[in-house]
Amino acid sequence: MREAASKIVSREILSEKLAAHKRRGQRIVFANGCFDTLHVGHVRYLEGARREGDILVVGVNADSSVCELKGPGRPILDENARAQLVAALRSVDYVVLFSGPNVEALLNELRPDVHAKGTDYTAESVPERAVAAKLGIRVAIVGDSKDHSTREFLDSIRKAPHA
């Protein structure tokens, strides 16, 4: 088993590695998220994504984009810690950091077979659906129902009685 840190790669290296996997006929799945405090919903989402193909690549939002998407006080963990936590999961083959509100550029660059999104999306609400369709990338909604969120988790910690 590879160490988590070795799964975190640059976009350039990732492109080379995925080209080799594609030459071997392996199906590439791409998933993404902030993963700010990893929870069971994230694990189930990534396990569901992995079932869609042979190789799972996870894009982790850089700190700057987490702040833009989630607001003040976020992220809780820095991008390197979040990337390493995601990389430590058995279902994940590669992790790449990215900036920006969506992954259209990464889809264009990496050309996965499947773009996996969590159940908080529908096929119609996936931000990258037009790019995926144009590139022939199948969109899959995976994971369990959205009963877990980092925001709710943080709220429960803030509201917990402190002894």
Stockholm file with secondary structure:
# STOCKHOLM 1.0

chainA/1-163         MREAASKIVSREILSEKLAAHKRRGQRIVFANGCFDTLHVGHVRYLEGARREGDILVVGVNADSSVCELKGPGRPILDENARAQLVAALRSVDYVVLFSGPNVEALLNELRPDVHAKGTDYTAESVPERAVAAKLGIRVAIVGDSKDHSTREFLDSIRKAPHA
#=GR chainA/1-163 SS CCCHHHHBCCHHHHHHHHHHHHHTTCCEEEEEECCSSCCHHHHHHHHHHHTTSSEEEEEEECHHHHHHHHCTTCCSSCHHHHHHHHHTSTTCCEEEEECSSSCHHHHHHHCCSEEEEETTCCTTTCTTHHHHHHHTCEEEEESSCSCCCHHHHHHHHHHSCCC
#=GC SS_cons         CCCHHHHBCCHHHHHHHHHHHHHTTCCEEEEEECCSSCCHHHHHHHHHHHTTSSEEEEEEECHHHHHHHHCTTCCSSCHHHHHHHHHTSTTCCEEEEECSSSCHHHHHHHCCSEEEEETTCCTTTCTTHHHHHHHTCEEEEESSCSCCCHHHHHHHHHHSCCC
//
